[in-house]
Structures are given as C-alpha cells and as structure tokens.
Amino acid sequence: MIDSNAIVTATEANQNFSKVAKTAERKGHVVVFKNNRPKLLVIDLDTEPQIEMTEDEKIRFVAERILREHRAAFEELAK
C-alpha cells in the first residue's frame, strides 16, 4: 500500500525537492510517480527500516558515490 500523502510527481520532485525531503523525513519515505506509475522511492535512511545502515555505512555509501561521479576531478587534483 502506498500512502497517498507520500506521493509526488516527478515534476514536483524536480521543482521542489526540499518539500519531498521534508515529507520523507516526516513519513519515512516518498514515492515519486512518473507517467502515472511509481518510479522512485525517496527514503529517510535514519528512520526507514527498509534499509538499515550504520552511520559508517551511510558515509561510505555517499563517499563512494561522490568519488565515482567526480573521479576525473579528483584525479586531476591528485596530480
């Protein structure tokens, strides 16, 4: 079941992500619909039981993503 108060459109999420984030913090998650179908799930990692991670795992997860996305810049800085 999807809580109708925790649904936003992809357009709304794109235009007002702070609202989506606040809703996720309050409700635990937000479902983002695209073309009238559920497409994405935004979750509050601190409260949502679907993903249980330690603080170190959360930091490592984010750090790995940042490193992967900006690898070229980091390699240039390392020269």
C-alpha angles and dihedrals in degrees: 000000000000119000105235089214089061097056126102133168121248089246092054092046090051094048099040111022092156088065090050091049092049091049091049090051091050099041100027093242146019127213114217114209123207121185089357093301131102106260110159138025119211110196137185102236091202096060111016112098093204090083117031113188134161118239089256091052091051091051092046091048093053094041092052091050092049092048092048094048095045101032095127092054092049091048090051091050090050092061 
